[in-house]
């Protein structure tokens, strides 16, 4: 904070001399000041010294994002209010003079940015992994429609005359959590398209597929919010799919699968969570 507060109106050399020689700044050693300076540079905080965001908020946000905190990827579930902030975040907030409410706002902002970037990367990896699995398992033409348009309401089209399939892929690297976002457009596509199917792909840390499951349209319908008035309309919602609603494999692919189909696609495989499976079918509303 001291570096960022003074650098807009003073040089690095003058700040360094002040921190090293003035008694008011002797609570921190010269080495600590240099470590802090290097950290600020590594994290790009010198690039906009005239930012309208307060110094304390900028430092806090960067510290949270760069700390590798184990709780950050699940902050949407673990930190649902200021009173649930982890101890490390509370200590940082206190040191920087932030209230718990201000710290919570910054944690939410950091999580949103991290989650958006991660979802895009993991989502694309899951789609490509599933395309490869289906291409090897069937003779059908498999098209990655999401690669050139998000207007279809699904990500992958399996072109088979008698058994077409339109797959909306939701990917994750989290074990034990199947939490995804469904857009209004995807939901409305599901309601009118009998070939639509939601498929979840769990990836390992190398982004290799370890589990593939389907989610029935009937269950999705029971979880979707309703528009309460003519001036309000939901556009996206989060689905927390319980393990019992994850149907291992892609049963709709059954008629297309060859003898050597990957076990991840077959209804009888064991999921990554260790559960046994049965074949399920569903129809759309």
Buried (B, 14 or more C-beta within 10 A) or exposed (E): BBBBEBBEEEEEEEBBEBBEEEEEBEEEEEEEBEEBBEBBEEBEBBEEBEEEEBBBBBBBBBBBBEEEBEBBBBBEEBBEEBEBBBEBBBEBBEEBEBEBEBBBBBBBBBBEEBBEEEBEEBBBBBBBBBBEBBEEBBEBEBBBBBEEEEEBBBBBBBEBEEBBBBBBBBBBBEEEBBBBEBBBBBBEBBBEBEBBBBBBBBBEEEBEBBBBBBBBBEBBEEBBEEEEEEEEEEEEBEBEBEEEBBBBBBBBBBEBBEEEBBEBBBBEBEBBBEEEBEEBEBEBE
